[in-house]
Amino acid sequence: MNVKKQSIMMRLAQHFNRFQSAAVYQIMQRSLTLLFPFVLIGSISQLIQLALFNRNSFVVNVFHLSNWLSKRNIFQMMFDSITSLTLGIVAALAAMCAARYTAKHYKRDEQLASITGLIAYLILALRLTPNEGLSFYSQMLEMGGLFFGLLVSYLTGLAFKKLGRPHRRDLPLNGSAVGRSLDSMWAILLVLGVILGLSVLLNWLAISILPDQVILRLQSLKANQTGLLFTLGTGLAATSLTFLD
């Protein structure tokens, strides 16, 4: 039995080592490492907000800081801005970073890829408002949308790999901008075209009753099944629909 366990552990270690050497792991690791300082600053700012600028917090009630809070709105606005511009857009930043590192790994234009990844994810996060305007769906820009940001940006980088040409550094300065754009034009058009279609679909789902019906159906199926994989699959599908709705 011990030999069998050791064999299983060795296989798992081998698979983990292979995963660590895979391109997708290295790209995600670099992207998250680059995002870490901003997430840390945003988390500290949010902690200060909860501790010092919330009238129901323990610190405010113990030290009777309610009157102090009413005269320090400018500080609250500053920390609100810091939190919103870090944790509030971390998924969009992830879309830019991962697209950049993916394109760089495959020797494609990393600058155009990062801009394309950012624009694509912002388009995906757009929602129609009741007065026919547009606004960003905040949950897709925050930490909850981090996975989708990384996924969209990685696929953007792969589009640059398949359709873009290798990044050329030998072009003259006056023609480099036009040449770089033309080298990656098909990749940019494909990414933005697909993302526009997905954005239209998500906006339609947001005003449709279909997601609610599917969620209820999945929940009823999950209640009648006892298999672990089936339960996890239906739970993940229902959660995804709830998040995107």
Biotite code that builds the C-alpha atoms (Angstrom):
import biotite.structure as struc

atoms = struc.array([
    struc.Atom([0.000, 0.000, 0.000], chain_id="A", res_id=1, res_name="MET", atom_name="CA", element="C"),
    struc.Atom([2.851, 2.388, 0.824], chain_id="A", res_id=2, res_name="ASN", atom_name="CA", element="C"),
    struc.Atom([4.518, 1.638, -2.519], chain_id="A", res_id=3, res_name="VAL", atom_name="CA", element="C"),
    struc.Atom([1.278, 2.433, -4.326], chain_id="A", res_id=4, res_name="LYS", atom_name="CA", element="C"),
    struc.Atom([0.910, 5.711, -2.460], chain_id="A", res_id=5, res_name="LYS", atom_name="CA", element="C"),
    struc.Atom([4.483, 6.671, -3.240], chain_id="A", res_id=6, res_name="GLN", atom_name="CA", element="C"),
    struc.Atom([3.902, 5.895, -6.915], chain_id="A", res_id=7, res_name="SER", atom_name="CA", element="C"),
    struc.Atom([0.809, 8.101, -6.962], chain_id="A", res_id=8, res_name="ILE", atom_name="CA", element="C"),
    struc.Atom([2.664, 10.931, -5.219], chain_id="A", res_id=9, res_name="MET", atom_name="CA", element="C"),
    struc.Atom([5.544, 10.683, -7.689], chain_id="A", res_id=10, res_name="MET", atom_name="CA", element="C"),
    struc.Atom([3.153, 10.847, -10.625], chain_id="A", res_id=11, res_name="ARG", atom_name="CA", element="C"),
    struc.Atom([1.418, 13.876, -9.137], chain_id="A", res_id=12, res_name="LEU", atom_name="CA", element="C"),
    struc.Atom([4.784, 15.548, -8.607], chain_id="A", res_id=13, res_name="ALA", atom_name="CA", element="C"),
    struc.Atom([5.761, 14.844, -12.214], chain_id="A", res_id=14, res_name="GLN", atom_name="CA", element="C"),
    struc.Atom([2.491, 16.285, -13.508], chain_id="A", res_id=15, res_name="HIS", atom_name="CA", element="C"),
    struc.Atom([2.927, 19.356, -11.306], chain_id="A", res_id=16, res_name="PHE", atom_name="CA", element="C"),
    struc.Atom([6.479, 19.890, -12.566], chain_id="A", res_id=17, res_name="ASN", atom_name="CA", element="C"),
    struc.Atom([5.251, 19.628, -16.143], chain_id="A", res_id=18, res_name="ARG", atom_name="CA", element="C"),
    struc.Atom([2.504, 22.132, -15.405], chain_id="A", res_id=19, res_name="PHE", atom_name="CA", element="C"),
    struc.Atom([5.033, 24.525, -13.881], chain_id="A", res_id=20, res_name="GLN", atom_name="CA", element="C"),
    struc.Atom([7.116, 24.368, -17.038], chain_id="A", res_id=21, res_name="SER", atom_name="CA", element="C"),
    struc.Atom([4.076, 24.915, -19.275], chain_id="A", res_id=22, res_name="ALA", atom_name="CA", element="C"),
    struc.Atom([3.726, 28.258, -21.021], chain_id="A", res_id=23, res_name="ALA", atom_name="CA", element="C"),
    struc.Atom([0.284, 29.008, -19.587], chain_id="A", res_id=24, res_name="VAL", atom_name="CA", element="C"),
    struc.Atom([1.551, 28.571, -16.005], chain_id="A", res_id=25, res_name="TYR", atom_name="CA", element="C"),
    struc.Atom([4.503, 30.894, -16.552], chain_id="A", res_id=26, res_name="GLN", atom_name="CA", element="C"),
    struc.Atom([2.285, 33.503, -18.213], chain_id="A", res_id=27, res_name="ILE", atom_name="CA", element="C"),
    struc.Atom([-0.286, 33.460, -15.403], chain_id="A", res_id=28, res_name="MET", atom_name="CA", element="C"),
    struc.Atom([2.438, 33.540, -12.753], chain_id="A", res_id=29, res_name="GLN", atom_name="CA", element="C"),
    struc.Atom([4.074, 36.597, -14.296], chain_id="A", res_id=30, res_name="ARG", atom_name="CA", element="C"),
    struc.Atom([0.729, 38.340, -14.710], chain_id="A", res_id=31, res_name="SER", atom_name="CA", element="C"),
    struc.Atom([-0.345, 37.757, -11.114], chain_id="A", res_id=32, res_name="LEU", atom_name="CA", element="C"),
    struc.Atom([3.097, 38.763, -9.836], chain_id="A", res_id=33, res_name="THR", atom_name="CA", element="C"),
    struc.Atom([2.835, 42.040, -11.734], chain_id="A", res_id=34, res_name="LEU", atom_name="CA", element="C"),
    struc.Atom([-0.641, 42.651, -10.298], chain_id="A", res_id=35, res_name="LEU", atom_name="CA", element="C"),
    struc.Atom([0.321, 41.845, -6.704], chain_id="A", res_id=36, res_name="PHE", atom_name="CA", element="C"),
    struc.Atom([1.538, 45.353, -5.666], chain_id="A", res_id=37, res_name="PRO", atom_name="CA", element="C"),
    struc.Atom([-1.694, 46.955, -6.868], chain_id="A", res_id=38, res_name="PHE", atom_name="CA", element="C"),
    struc.Atom([-3.834, 44.323, -5.148], chain_id="A", res_id=39, res_name="VAL", atom_name="CA", element="C"),
    struc.Atom([-1.847, 44.821, -1.942], chain_id="A", res_id=40, res_name="LEU", atom_name="CA", element="C"),
    struc.Atom([-2.243, 48.617, -2.056], chain_id="A", res_id=41, res_name="ILE", atom_name="CA", element="C"),
    struc.Atom([-5.960, 48.272, -2.783], chain_id="A", res_id=42, res_name="GLY", atom_name="CA", element="C"),
    struc.Atom([-6.428, 45.802, 0.052], chain_id="A", res_id=43, res_name="SER", atom_name="CA", element="C"),
    struc.Atom([-4.656, 48.079, 2.535], chain_id="A", res_id=44, res_name="ILE", atom_name="CA", element="C"),
    struc.Atom([-6.754, 51.009, 1.358], chain_id="A", res_id=45, res_name="SER", atom_name="CA", element="C"),
    struc.Atom([-9.940, 48.973, 1.745], chain_id="A", res_id=46, res_name="GLN", atom_name="CA", element="C"),
    struc.Atom([-8.856, 47.878, 5.228], chain_id="A", res_id=47, res_name="LEU", atom_name="CA", element="C"),
    struc.Atom([-8.318, 51.514, 6.234], chain_id="A", res_id=48, res_name="ILE", atom_name="CA", element="C"),
    struc.Atom([-11.753, 52.374, 4.875], chain_id="A", res_id=49, res_name="GLN", atom_name="CA", element="C"),
    struc.Atom([-13.418, 49.631, 6.889], chain_id="A", res_id=50, res_name="LEU", atom_name="CA", element="C"),
    struc.Atom([-11.470, 50.421, 10.063], chain_id="A", res_id=51, res_name="ALA", atom_name="CA", element="C"),
    struc.Atom([-11.499, 54.229, 10.105], chain_id="A", res_id=52, res_name="LEU", atom_name="CA", element="C"),
    struc.Atom([-14.241, 55.479, 7.792], chain_id="A", res_id=53, res_name="PHE", atom_name="CA", element="C"),
    struc.Atom([-17.090, 53.117, 8.610], chain_id="A", res_id=54, res_name="ASN", atom_name="CA", element="C"),
    struc.Atom([-19.325, 54.481, 11.376], chain_id="A", res_id=55, res_name="ARG", atom_name="CA", element="C"),
    struc.Atom([-20.162, 50.946, 12.511], chain_id="A", res_id=56, res_name="ASN", atom_name="CA", element="C"),
    struc.Atom([-16.558, 49.790, 12.786], chain_id="A", res_id=57, res_name="SER", atom_name="CA", element="C"),
    struc.Atom([-15.006, 48.741, 16.080], chain_id="A", res_id=58, res_name="PHE", atom_name="CA", element="C"),
    struc.Atom([-12.290, 51.436, 16.022], chain_id="A", res_id=59, res_name="VAL", atom_name="CA", element="C"),
    struc.Atom([-14.746, 54.270, 15.341], chain_id="A", res_id=60, res_name="VAL", atom_name="CA", element="C"),
    struc.Atom([-17.084, 53.186, 18.132], chain_id="A", res_id=61, res_name="ASN", atom_name="CA", element="C"),
    struc.Atom([-14.321, 52.602, 20.692], chain_id="A", res_id=62, res_name="VAL", atom_name="CA", element="C"),
    struc.Atom([-12.568, 55.924, 20.113], chain_id="A", res_id=63, res_name="PHE", atom_name="CA", element="C"),
    struc.Atom([-15.758, 57.883, 19.357], chain_id="A", res_id=64, res_name="HIS", atom_name="CA", element="C"),
    struc.Atom([-14.602, 59.081, 15.951], chain_id="A", res_id=65, res_name="LEU", atom_name="CA", element="C"),
    struc.Atom([-18.046, 59.809, 14.483], chain_id="A", res_id=66, res_name="SER", atom_name="CA", element="C"),
    struc.Atom([-17.596, 63.581, 14.720], chain_id="A", res_id=67, res_name="ASN", atom_name="CA", element="C"),
    struc.Atom([-14.081, 63.285, 13.277], chain_id="A", res_id=68, res_name="TRP", atom_name="CA", element="C"),
    struc.Atom([-15.441, 61.356, 10.295], chain_id="A", res_id=69, res_name="LEU", atom_name="CA", element="C"),
    struc.Atom([-17.914, 64.075, 9.362], chain_id="A", res_id=70, res_name="SER", atom_name="CA", element="C"),
    struc.Atom([-15.022, 66.561, 8.986], chain_id="A", res_id=71, res_name="LYS", atom_name="CA", element="C"),
    struc.Atom([-12.674, 64.248, 7.071], chain_id="A", res_id=72, res_name="ARG", atom_name="CA", element="C"),
    struc.Atom([-14.669, 63.372, 3.967], chain_id="A", res_id=73, res_name="ASN", atom_name="CA", element="C"),
    struc.Atom([-11.734, 64.318, 1.753], chain_id="A", res_id=74, res_name="ILE", atom_name="CA", element="C"),
    struc.Atom([-9.654, 61.453, 3.190], chain_id="A", res_id=75, res_name="PHE", atom_name="CA", element="C"),
    struc.Atom([-12.502, 59.020, 2.681], chain_id="A", res_id=76, res_name="GLN", atom_name="CA", element="C"),
    struc.Atom([-12.764, 60.099, -0.956], chain_id="A", res_id=77, res_name="MET", atom_name="CA", element="C"),
    struc.Atom([-9.025, 59.571, -1.410], chain_id="A", res_id=78, res_name="MET", atom_name="CA", element="C"),
    struc.Atom([-9.108, 56.015, -0.083], chain_id="A", res_id=79, res_name="PHE", atom_name="CA", element="C"),
    struc.Atom([-12.264, 55.299, -2.090], chain_id="A", res_id=80, res_name="ASP", atom_name="CA", element="C"),
    struc.Atom([-10.414, 56.369, -5.224], chain_id="A", res_id=81, res_name="SER", atom_name="CA", element="C"),
    struc.Atom([-7.361, 54.243, -4.424], chain_id="A", res_id=82, res_name="ILE", atom_name="CA", element="C"),
    struc.Atom([-9.531, 51.163, -3.807], chain_id="A", res_id=83, res_name="THR", atom_name="CA", element="C"),
    struc.Atom([-11.592, 51.711, -6.952], chain_id="A", res_id=84, res_name="SER", atom_name="CA", element="C"),
    struc.Atom([-8.520, 52.221, -9.147], chain_id="A", res_id=85, res_name="LEU", atom_name="CA", element="C"),
    struc.Atom([-6.802, 49.058, -7.887], chain_id="A", res_id=86, res_name="THR", atom_name="CA", element="C"),
    struc.Atom([-9.211, 46.370, -6.686], chain_id="A", res_id=87, res_name="LEU", atom_name="CA", element="C"),
    struc.Atom([-12.031, 47.877, -8.739], chain_id="A", res_id=88, res_name="GLY", atom_name="CA", element="C"),
    struc.Atom([-10.283, 47.287, -12.077], chain_id="A", res_id=89, res_name="ILE", atom_name="CA", element="C"),
    struc.Atom([-7.948, 44.402, -11.248], chain_id="A", res_id=90, res_name="VAL", atom_name="CA", element="C"),
    struc.Atom([-9.600, 42.045, -13.758], chain_id="A", res_id=91, res_name="ALA", atom_name="CA", element="C"),
    struc.Atom([-9.107, 44.581, -16.557], chain_id="A", res_id=92, res_name="ALA", atom_name="CA", element="C"),
    struc.Atom([-5.464, 44.985, -15.528], chain_id="A", res_id=93, res_name="LEU", atom_name="CA", element="C"),
    struc.Atom([-5.097, 41.205, -15.592], chain_id="A", res_id=94, res_name="ALA", atom_name="CA", element="C"),
    struc.Atom([-6.479, 41.153, -19.129], chain_id="A", res_id=95, res_name="ALA", atom_name="CA", element="C"),
    struc.Atom([-3.806, 43.599, -20.205], chain_id="A", res_id=96, res_name="MET", atom_name="CA", element="C"),
    struc.Atom([-0.928, 41.851, -18.404], chain_id="A", res_id=97, res_name="CYS", atom_name="CA", element="C"),
    struc.Atom([-1.641, 38.283, -19.471], chain_id="A", res_id=98, res_name="ALA", atom_name="CA", element="C"),
    struc.Atom([-2.161, 39.284, -23.108], chain_id="A", res_id=99, res_name="ALA", atom_name="CA", element="C"),
    struc.Atom([1.188, 41.068, -23.013], chain_id="A", res_id=100, res_name="ARG", atom_name="CA", element="C"),
    struc.Atom([3.088, 38.122, -21.551], chain_id="A", res_id=101, res_name="TYR", atom_name="CA", element="C"),
    struc.Atom([1.385, 35.622, -23.881], chain_id="A", res_id=102, res_name="THR", atom_name="CA", element="C"),
    struc.Atom([2.344, 37.631, -26.961], chain_id="A", res_id=103, res_name="ALA", atom_name="CA", element="C"),
    struc.Atom([5.856, 38.147, -25.593], chain_id="A", res_id=104, res_name="LYS", atom_name="CA", element="C"),
    struc.Atom([6.259, 34.413, -24.971], chain_id="A", res_id=105, res_name="HIS", atom_name="CA", element="C"),
    struc.Atom([5.397, 33.660, -28.599], chain_id="A", res_id=106, res_name="TYR", atom_name="CA", element="C"),
    struc.Atom([7.479, 36.595, -29.911], chain_id="A", res_id=107, res_name="LYS", atom_name="CA", element="C"),
    struc.Atom([4.529, 38.673, -31.076], chain_id="A", res_id=108, res_name="ARG", atom_name="CA", element="C"),
    struc.Atom([3.812, 42.362, -30.598], chain_id="A", res_id=109, res_name="ASP", atom_name="CA", element="C"),
    struc.Atom([3.286, 42.562, -26.840], chain_id="A", res_id=110, res_name="GLU", atom_name="CA", element="C"),
    struc.Atom([2.213, 46.213, -26.764], chain_id="A", res_id=111, res_name="GLN", atom_name="CA", element="C"),
    struc.Atom([-0.580, 45.794, -29.303], chain_id="A", res_id=112, res_name="LEU", atom_name="CA", element="C"),
    struc.Atom([-1.609, 42.526, -27.646], chain_id="A", res_id=113, res_name="ALA", atom_name="CA", element="C"),
    struc.Atom([-1.896, 44.161, -24.218], chain_id="A", res_id=114, res_name="SER", atom_name="CA", element="C"),
    struc.Atom([-3.989, 47.033, -25.580], chain_id="A", res_id=115, res_name="ILE", atom_name="CA", element="C"),
    struc.Atom([-6.192, 44.608, -27.505], chain_id="A", res_id=116, res_name="THR", atom_name="CA", element="C"),
    struc.Atom([-6.680, 42.407, -24.432], chain_id="A", res_id=117, res_name="GLY", atom_name="CA", element="C"),
    struc.Atom([-7.655, 45.400, -22.306], chain_id="A", res_id=118, res_name="LEU", atom_name="CA", element="C"),
    struc.Atom([-10.109, 46.784, -24.877], chain_id="A", res_id=119, res_name="ILE", atom_name="CA", element="C"),
    struc.Atom([-11.592, 43.336, -25.485], chain_id="A", res_id=120, res_name="ALA", atom_name="CA", element="C"),
    struc.Atom([-12.272, 42.756, -21.800], chain_id="A", res_id=121, res_name="TYR", atom_name="CA", element="C"),
    struc.Atom([-13.735, 46.223, -21.333], chain_id="A", res_id=122, res_name="LEU", atom_name="CA", element="C"),
    struc.Atom([-16.105, 45.564, -24.249], chain_id="A", res_id=123, res_name="ILE", atom_name="CA", element="C"),
    struc.Atom([-17.065, 42.267, -22.641], chain_id="A", res_id=124, res_name="LEU", atom_name="CA", element="C"),
    struc.Atom([-17.863, 44.084, -19.373], chain_id="A", res_id=125, res_name="ALA", atom_name="CA", element="C"),
    struc.Atom([-20.145, 46.657, -21.043], chain_id="A", res_id=126, res_name="LEU", atom_name="CA", element="C"),
    struc.Atom([-23.851, 46.437, -20.246], chain_id="A", res_id=127, res_name="ARG", atom_name="CA", element="C"),
    struc.Atom([-26.876, 48.282, -21.588], chain_id="A", res_id=128, res_name="LEU", atom_name="CA", element="C"),
    struc.Atom([-28.686, 50.440, -19.026], chain_id="A", res_id=129, res_name="THR", atom_name="CA", element="C"),
    struc.Atom([-32.490, 50.842, -18.881], chain_id="A", res_id=130, res_name="PRO", atom_name="CA", element="C"),
    struc.Atom([-32.207, 54.280, -20.554], chain_id="A", res_id=131, res_name="ASN", atom_name="CA", element="C"),
    struc.Atom([-30.286, 52.686, -23.476], chain_id="A", res_id=132, res_name="GLU", atom_name="CA", element="C"),
    struc.Atom([-26.924, 53.911, -22.255], chain_id="A", res_id=133, res_name="GLY", atom_name="CA", element="C"),
    struc.Atom([-23.808, 51.891, -21.508], chain_id="A", res_id=134, res_name="LEU", atom_name="CA", element="C"),
    struc.Atom([-22.084, 51.159, -18.229], chain_id="A", res_id=135, res_name="SER", atom_name="CA", element="C"),
    struc.Atom([-19.467, 48.717, -16.990], chain_id="A", res_id=136, res_name="PHE", atom_name="CA", element="C"),
    struc.Atom([-20.564, 45.635, -15.065], chain_id="A", res_id=137, res_name="TYR", atom_name="CA", element="C"),
    struc.Atom([-18.507, 46.188, -11.926], chain_id="A", res_id=138, res_name="SER", atom_name="CA", element="C"),
    struc.Atom([-18.338, 42.520, -10.889], chain_id="A", res_id=139, res_name="GLN", atom_name="CA", element="C"),
    struc.Atom([-16.459, 41.680, -14.096], chain_id="A", res_id=140, res_name="MET", atom_name="CA", element="C"),
    struc.Atom([-13.870, 44.385, -13.398], chain_id="A", res_id=141, res_name="LEU", atom_name="CA", element="C"),
    struc.Atom([-13.254, 43.496, -9.759], chain_id="A", res_id=142, res_name="GLU", atom_name="CA", element="C"),
    struc.Atom([-11.535, 40.488, -8.155], chain_id="A", res_id=143, res_name="MET", atom_name="CA", element="C"),
    struc.Atom([-14.522, 38.297, -9.003], chain_id="A", res_id=144, res_name="GLY", atom_name="CA", element="C"),
    struc.Atom([-13.760, 38.702, -12.697], chain_id="A", res_id=145, res_name="GLY", atom_name="CA", element="C"),
    struc.Atom([-10.044, 37.915, -12.407], chain_id="A", res_id=146, res_name="LEU", atom_name="CA", element="C"),
    struc.Atom([-10.378, 34.457, -13.946], chain_id="A", res_id=147, res_name="PHE", atom_name="CA", element="C"),
    struc.Atom([-12.332, 35.790, -16.935], chain_id="A", res_id=148, res_name="PHE", atom_name="CA", element="C"),
    struc.Atom([-9.787, 38.572, -17.404], chain_id="A", res_id=149, res_name="GLY", atom_name="CA", element="C"),
    struc.Atom([-6.918, 36.101, -17.496], chain_id="A", res_id=150, res_name="LEU", atom_name="CA", element="C"),
    struc.Atom([-8.833, 33.775, -19.824], chain_id="A", res_id=151, res_name="LEU", atom_name="CA", element="C"),
    struc.Atom([-9.770, 36.498, -22.321], chain_id="A", res_id=152, res_name="VAL", atom_name="CA", element="C"),
    struc.Atom([-6.244, 37.882, -22.356], chain_id="A", res_id=153, res_name="SER", atom_name="CA", element="C"),
    struc.Atom([-4.625, 34.473, -22.800], chain_id="A", res_id=154, res_name="TYR", atom_name="CA", element="C"),
    struc.Atom([-6.899, 33.728, -25.750], chain_id="A", res_id=155, res_name="LEU", atom_name="CA", element="C"),
    struc.Atom([-6.051, 37.166, -27.145], chain_id="A", res_id=156, res_name="THR", atom_name="CA", element="C"),
    struc.Atom([-2.365, 36.295, -26.968], chain_id="A", res_id=157, res_name="GLY", atom_name="CA", element="C"),
    struc.Atom([-3.022, 32.991, -28.730], chain_id="A", res_id=158, res_name="LEU", atom_name="CA", element="C"),
    struc.Atom([-4.843, 34.874, -31.499], chain_id="A", res_id=159, res_name="ALA", atom_name="CA", element="C"),
    struc.Atom([-1.734, 37.009, -31.950], chain_id="A", res_id=160, res_name="PHE", atom_name="CA", element="C"),
    struc.Atom([0.344, 33.825, -32.043], chain_id="A", res_id=161, res_name="LYS", atom_name="CA", element="C"),
    struc.Atom([-1.794, 32.261, -34.798], chain_id="A", res_id=162, res_name="LYS", atom_name="CA", element="C"),
    struc.Atom([-2.566, 35.331, -36.925], chain_id="A", res_id=163, res_name="LEU", atom_name="CA", element="C"),
    struc.Atom([0.136, 37.859, -36.084], chain_id="A", res_id=164, res_name="GLY", atom_name="CA", element="C"),
    struc.Atom([3.603, 37.965, -37.497], chain_id="A", res_id=165, res_name="ARG", atom_name="CA", element="C"),
    struc.Atom([6.742, 37.808, -35.362], chain_id="A", res_id=166, res_name="PRO", atom_name="CA", element="C"),
    struc.Atom([7.591, 41.153, -33.841], chain_id="A", res_id=167, res_name="HIS", atom_name="CA", element="C"),
    struc.Atom([10.016, 42.928, -36.181], chain_id="A", res_id=168, res_name="ARG", atom_name="CA", element="C"),
    struc.Atom([12.579, 45.235, -34.582], chain_id="A", res_id=169, res_name="ARG", atom_name="CA", element="C"),
    struc.Atom([14.480, 46.027, -37.764], chain_id="A", res_id=170, res_name="ASP", atom_name="CA", element="C"),
    struc.Atom([11.879, 48.371, -39.259], chain_id="A", res_id=171, res_name="LEU", atom_name="CA", element="C"),
    struc.Atom([12.787, 52.054, -39.713], chain_id="A", res_id=172, res_name="PRO", atom_name="CA", element="C"),
    struc.Atom([11.341, 54.417, -37.143], chain_id="A", res_id=173, res_name="LEU", atom_name="CA", element="C"),
    struc.Atom([9.002, 56.202, -39.546], chain_id="A", res_id=174, res_name="ASN", atom_name="CA", element="C"),
    struc.Atom([7.435, 52.952, -40.738], chain_id="A", res_id=175, res_name="GLY", atom_name="CA", element="C"),
    struc.Atom([7.512, 50.914, -37.558], chain_id="A", res_id=176, res_name="SER", atom_name="CA", element="C"),
    struc.Atom([4.093, 51.957, -36.241], chain_id="A", res_id=177, res_name="ALA", atom_name="CA", element="C"),
    struc.Atom([2.263, 51.195, -39.491], chain_id="A", res_id=178, res_name="VAL", atom_name="CA", element="C"),
    struc.Atom([4.182, 47.965, -40.003], chain_id="A", res_id=179, res_name="GLY", atom_name="CA", element="C"),
    struc.Atom([3.477, 46.711, -36.500], chain_id="A", res_id=180, res_name="ARG", atom_name="CA", element="C"),
    struc.Atom([-0.217, 47.488, -36.869], chain_id="A", res_id=181, res_name="SER", atom_name="CA", element="C"),
    struc.Atom([-0.480, 45.651, -40.179], chain_id="A", res_id=182, res_name="LEU", atom_name="CA", element="C"),
    struc.Atom([1.408, 42.653, -38.797], chain_id="A", res_id=183, res_name="ASP", atom_name="CA", element="C"),
    struc.Atom([-1.206, 42.213, -36.067], chain_id="A", res_id=184, res_name="SER", atom_name="CA", element="C"),
    struc.Atom([-4.303, 43.552, -37.843], chain_id="A", res_id=185, res_name="MET", atom_name="CA", element="C"),
    struc.Atom([-5.988, 40.180, -38.443], chain_id="A", res_id=186, res_name="TRP", atom_name="CA", element="C"),
    struc.Atom([-5.487, 39.147, -34.833], chain_id="A", res_id=187, res_name="ALA", atom_name="CA", element="C"),
    struc.Atom([-6.950, 42.440, -33.581], chain_id="A", res_id=188, res_name="ILE", atom_name="CA", element="C"),
    struc.Atom([-9.962, 42.179, -35.907], chain_id="A", res_id=189, res_name="LEU", atom_name="CA", element="C"),
    struc.Atom([-10.648, 38.568, -34.897], chain_id="A", res_id=190, res_name="LEU", atom_name="CA", element="C"),
    struc.Atom([-10.432, 39.264, -31.167], chain_id="A", res_id=191, res_name="VAL", atom_name="CA", element="C"),
    struc.Atom([-12.613, 42.376, -31.268], chain_id="A", res_id=192, res_name="LEU", atom_name="CA", element="C"),
    struc.Atom([-15.134, 40.715, -33.594], chain_id="A", res_id=193, res_name="GLY", atom_name="CA", element="C"),
    struc.Atom([-15.551, 37.673, -31.352], chain_id="A", res_id=194, res_name="VAL", atom_name="CA", element="C"),
    struc.Atom([-15.714, 39.819, -28.220], chain_id="A", res_id=195, res_name="ILE", atom_name="CA", element="C"),
    struc.Atom([-18.387, 42.067, -29.759], chain_id="A", res_id=196, res_name="LEU", atom_name="CA", element="C"),
    struc.Atom([-20.486, 39.000, -30.505], chain_id="A", res_id=197, res_name="GLY", atom_name="CA", element="C"),
    struc.Atom([-20.052, 37.712, -26.936], chain_id="A", res_id=198, res_name="LEU", atom_name="CA", element="C"),
    struc.Atom([-20.899, 41.139, -25.546], chain_id="A", res_id=199, res_name="SER", atom_name="CA", element="C"),
    struc.Atom([-24.144, 41.220, -27.525], chain_id="A", res_id=200, res_name="VAL", atom_name="CA", element="C"),
    struc.Atom([-24.965, 37.718, -26.267], chain_id="A", res_id=201, res_name="LEU", atom_name="CA", element="C"),
    struc.Atom([-24.272, 38.650, -22.644], chain_id="A", res_id=202, res_name="LEU", atom_name="CA", element="C"),
    struc.Atom([-26.392, 41.786, -22.921], chain_id="A", res_id=203, res_name="ASN", atom_name="CA", element="C"),
    struc.Atom([-29.218, 39.717, -24.360], chain_id="A", res_id=204, res_name="TRP", atom_name="CA", element="C"),
    struc.Atom([-28.893, 37.213, -21.523], chain_id="A", res_id=205, res_name="LEU", atom_name="CA", element="C"),
    struc.Atom([-28.971, 40.088, -19.009], chain_id="A", res_id=206, res_name="ALA", atom_name="CA", element="C"),
    struc.Atom([-32.451, 41.147, -20.158], chain_id="A", res_id=207, res_name="ILE", atom_name="CA", element="C"),
    struc.Atom([-33.725, 37.643, -20.903], chain_id="A", res_id=208, res_name="SER", atom_name="CA", element="C"),
    struc.Atom([-35.409, 35.248, -18.495], chain_id="A", res_id=209, res_name="ILE", atom_name="CA", element="C"),
    struc.Atom([-33.561, 32.302, -20.043], chain_id="A", res_id=210, res_name="LEU", atom_name="CA", element="C"),
    struc.Atom([-30.636, 32.322, -17.537], chain_id="A", res_id=211, res_name="PRO", atom_name="CA", element="C"),
    struc.Atom([-33.044, 32.230, -14.576], chain_id="A", res_id=212, res_name="ASP", atom_name="CA", element="C"),
    struc.Atom([-34.890, 29.300, -16.111], chain_id="A", res_id=213, res_name="GLN", atom_name="CA", element="C"),
    struc.Atom([-31.625, 27.446, -16.764], chain_id="A", res_id=214, res_name="VAL", atom_name="CA", element="C"),
    struc.Atom([-30.418, 28.115, -13.203], chain_id="A", res_id=215, res_name="ILE", atom_name="CA", element="C"),
    struc.Atom([-33.664, 26.747, -11.739], chain_id="A", res_id=216, res_name="LEU", atom_name="CA", element="C"),
    struc.Atom([-33.411, 23.700, -13.977], chain_id="A", res_id=217, res_name="ARG", atom_name="CA", element="C"),
    struc.Atom([-29.799, 23.059, -12.948], chain_id="A", res_id=218, res_name="LEU", atom_name="CA", element="C"),
    struc.Atom([-30.683, 23.438, -9.281], chain_id="A", res_id=219, res_name="GLN", atom_name="CA", element="C"),
    struc.Atom([-33.525, 20.930, -9.615], chain_id="A", res_id=220, res_name="SER", atom_name="CA", element="C"),
    struc.Atom([-31.223, 18.476, -11.426], chain_id="A", res_id=221, res_name="LEU", atom_name="CA", element="C"),
    struc.Atom([-28.571, 18.899, -8.733], chain_id="A", res_id=222, res_name="LYS", atom_name="CA", element="C"),
    struc.Atom([-31.141, 18.184, -6.022], chain_id="A", res_id=223, res_name="ALA", atom_name="CA", element="C"),
    struc.Atom([-32.085, 14.889, -7.704], chain_id="A", res_id=224, res_name="ASN", atom_name="CA", element="C"),
    struc.Atom([-28.513, 13.669, -8.283], chain_id="A", res_id=225, res_name="GLN", atom_name="CA", element="C"),
    struc.Atom([-25.941, 12.412, -5.805], chain_id="A", res_id=226, res_name="THR", atom_name="CA", element="C"),
    struc.Atom([-22.865, 12.135, -8.036], chain_id="A", res_id=227, res_name="GLY", atom_name="CA", element="C"),
    struc.Atom([-20.024, 14.408, -6.954], chain_id="A", res_id=228, res_name="LEU", atom_name="CA", element="C"),
    struc.Atom([-18.866, 15.358, -10.454], chain_id="A", res_id=229, res_name="LEU", atom_name="CA", element="C"),
    struc.Atom([-22.402, 16.055, -11.628], chain_id="A", res_id=230, res_name="PHE", atom_name="CA", element="C"),
    struc.Atom([-23.099, 18.175, -8.563], chain_id="A", res_id=231, res_name="THR", atom_name="CA", element="C"),
    struc.Atom([-19.882, 20.162, -9.043], chain_id="A", res_id=232, res_name="LEU", atom_name="CA", element="C"),
    struc.Atom([-20.594, 20.647, -12.756], chain_id="A", res_id=233, res_name="GLY", atom_name="CA", element="C"),
    struc.Atom([-24.147, 21.903, -12.288], chain_id="A", res_id=234, res_name="THR", atom_name="CA", element="C"),
    struc.Atom([-23.057, 24.117, -9.391], chain_id="A", res_id=235, res_name="GLY", atom_name="CA", element="C"),
    struc.Atom([-20.279, 25.668, -11.491], chain_id="A", res_id=236, res_name="LEU", atom_name="CA", element="C"),
    struc.Atom([-22.646, 26.253, -14.427], chain_id="A", res_id=237, res_name="ALA", atom_name="CA", element="C"),
    struc.Atom([-25.283, 27.875, -12.196], chain_id="A", res_id=238, res_name="ALA", atom_name="CA", element="C"),
    struc.Atom([-22.655, 30.084, -10.534], chain_id="A", res_id=239, res_name="THR", atom_name="CA", element="C"),
    struc.Atom([-21.279, 31.190, -13.896], chain_id="A", res_id=240, res_name="SER", atom_name="CA", element="C"),
    struc.Atom([-24.749, 32.106, -15.176], chain_id="A", res_id=241, res_name="LEU", atom_name="CA", element="C"),
    struc.Atom([-25.490, 34.010, -11.967], chain_id="A", res_id=242, res_name="THR", atom_name="CA", element="C"),
    struc.Atom([-22.207, 35.924, -12.270], chain_id="A", res_id=243, res_name="PHE", atom_name="CA", element="C"),
    struc.Atom([-22.697, 36.827, -15.937], chain_id="A", res_id=244, res_name="LEU", atom_name="CA", element="C"),
    struc.Atom([-26.397, 37.642, -15.590], chain_id="A", res_id=245, res_name="ASP", atom_name="CA", element="C"),
])
